[in-house]
Amino acid sequence: MAIPRPLPVQSVRAKRRGVPAWTAASRVLAALLAGYWVAWGSTAFLTLALPMSRANRVTTASLLCFAVWTAAAMYAFAARSSWRAWWVLLLAGGIPYAIALLCGDWAMRP
């Protein structure tokens, strides 16, 4: 029985599949940074919008932000392109944060 010889380095690199390193890095940064932005914006909005006492609103919104951040990170890797991942996540975080800034005076009161 003959021992197979290893393939040359060039043929191994030619067979390598996947995404370029800059695309993967961009998606990781989108998941971390833009995902945090989405979680922050949704937390700010939910802190104002939930119909509970103030302490319960803040606690509930803070706990839900982990689920929101996880969903945003999953979207960052599921998006068709890294560009789309960035702008969708930045927009998804900016809209609830802008609503929270504009409607802070009409927030639920204890």
Secondary structure, 3 states (H helix, E strand, C coil): CCCCCCCCHHHHHHHCCCCCHHHHHHHHHHHHHHHHHHHHHHHHHHHHHCCCCHHHHHHHHHHHHHHHHHHHHHHHHHCCCHHHHHHHHHHHHHHHHHHHHHCHHHCCCC
